[in-house]
């Protein structure tokens, strides 16, 4: 089965340590290097010895950008830009028609504008990489920005999609780490926001949307 999105060529490295929210030290084929980490979540599965795949890009601060990390036998996508790039392939399966990317609605910018029942409404995608006992959750740290997006979607009658980017996720629920988001999610659903979750299959070759998942509204 073809990939919904093919990844560009990557290089292999082994994680040495996470320096901070946005950088890791790793060992590549030519020795030690510093890589940009495009995911500020807690990412509790990141530990020394994990295999990484990164997109090389020489600049004064880092040697590239982490794309994937291998958690046991499973690849986890850490760069949500690629989930967003594969969003149009998912929308048709969810029953929406993609109109355009990055619309501004009110004071917020969303990931897509889609058609629902003849109306154009905003759609936001949130990436979930944290999994506990088979349940993927978001956010894995408090996020005032995510709460604002929910409030904007509720005002506009929009759509919310959780992209589960860790293959062991078999359902979705809001994380216990941010009670405000859990409350806002339940309230948005009551006010008409359509909420979906979809799991991605991943490898260094690409991303494929595998299945939609049940969504629960309490941690």
N, C-alpha and C positions, 0 to 999 in steps of 0.2 A: 504494500500500500504506500503511495507516495506521501511525502511530507507536506503538511500545509505551509510550512516555511522552511526553506533550507538555510542553514547557518553558513556564514563565511568560514574559510579555513582557520583553524585554531592551532595553538601550540600547547603542549602539555607542561605542567609544573606540579610541584608538590608543596602544599601549604606548610610554612614554618610557624607563622604566627599572624594573628590579626593585630595590626598596629593600632588602628582606631576604627571609627565607623566607616571610613571610606578608603582604607588602604590595608593591604596585606603584604607580608614578606613571604616569598616562595623560592623554591629552587627549581630552575629550569635546566635545559640541556647545556647551557653555557655558564651555569653558576647561579648565584643568588641574585634575585631581582625583586623590585618593588612594583606592585600592581594596584591599579585603581579598582575598588570594590563598589560597584554601582547599586548597592543595596545597604541602606542604613539600619535595617532591622537587626534584631539581636542574633539571629541565625545561630541558634544554640548548637546545631550539629557541626559547625565549623570547628575543627580541631587539627592540631599538627598531624601531618601524614596524609591528609586528604588529597586526592587527586583533583587538580583544577584544569580547566581548559580556558585559555585566554586569547584575546584578540590582540596581536602585537601592534604597538604604536609607540614609536620612540618619541619621548619628549623629556624635558629636564627633570621631571618629577617621578614619572612612572614608565615602565617598559611596556605597558599594555593595560587591558581592561578585562577583568574576570567575566567570563560568560557562564560557565557551568562549574558546579562542584559535585563530586561523587560521594554520596552518602551510602556507604555499603555498596550494594549492587546498583543503586539508583542514581541517575543524574538529576540534579536540581538546577533549574534555571535561575540565575541571580541577576540577570540584566532584563528588566521588565520591558525595555524597548522592543525586544523581539516578540514578546507576547502581544504587545500592542500592534506590531506589524502584522501578526497573524490573525488579528481580530476580525477582519472582513470574512475570512474563511469560516469563522465560528458563527457569525451573525445569521447567515442563511439557515443554519441548522436550528437556531433558536427562534426563527420565524420573523426576523427583522431584515429590512433592506438598508444597507449602508449608503449614506448620502455623502458625507465628507468627514474628514478628520479635524480635530482640534477646534470645535466651534466655541465661541464665547457666548454664554447665556447669562445675562445679568452681570454679576461681578466675578463669575467663575469661568474658567476654561475647562472643557470636558474632553474626553478622548475621542468621541465620535458623535455625529448627528445621524439618527436612524429614523426610519419611517415606521410608525405604529398606528394601524387603523386609519391610514390616510393623514396622520399628523406627523410632523417632524419634531422629535424630542431628543434631548441630550442623553448620552450613554457614557457611563464611567466604568473603567475596568480597574480592579484592584488585584494585585498579585499576592498570593498566599504561598509561603514556603515553609511555614511552621506547621508541623503535624504532631498530634498527640493521640495515641491509641486509634489511629486510622482517621482521625478528624482533622482536617485542615482548618486553620483559623487565620483571621486578620483583625486588627494589626497586632504584631507581636511586641509592640511598644506603644504607649499612648500617642495618639495622632489627632491634634485639633484640626488639621487640614482635612483629614478624612471625614470628620464630623461635619465640617462646613460643606463638603461635597454632597453629603447625604441630605443636608438641609436644602441645598440648591436643587438637587434632583427631585425632592418632594414638591418644591414650589413649581417645578416645570413638568411634573408627571413623567419623570424620566425612567431610565433603565440602569440597573447596576449588575455588573458581571464580575464574579470572583474567579480569577484564573488560578487554578490550583497547579502550582509549578513544581510540586514534590509528588512523585508518582504514588507514594503510599497513602495519599489522601483519598478517602472513599466517601466522605461527606464533608459539609462545611458548616462552621458555626463561628460567631464572633469570639475573639480571644478573651480570656478572663483578665488579661493585662490592662484592658481599657474599658471599664464599665460604661463610660459615656458613649463610646462608639456602639456598644451592644444596645443601649437604650435608644440611641438615634436610629440604628438599623431597624429595630422592631417598630419604632414610630413611623419611619419612612415607608415600611411595608404596609402598615395600616392606612397610610395616606395615599397609597396607590402606586408606589415605586415597584416596578417589576424587578425581582431579584433572582439571579441565576448563578450557578457555579458550574464550572467545566474543568475537567482534569486533562492535563497535557501529558502525552508520552514524549520523552526526550532522549536524545543521544547527541554526540558531537556532530552528527550529520544534520539534525534539524528537529523541528517540533511538529507534532501531530495532535489535534484535538481528539481525545479518545472517547470521552463520555461526559454527559451531564450528571451532576451529583445532587443528592438531596441537600436542602438548605434548612438549618435550624436557626432560630432567632434568639437563643439564649446560650451563654457559654457552657 
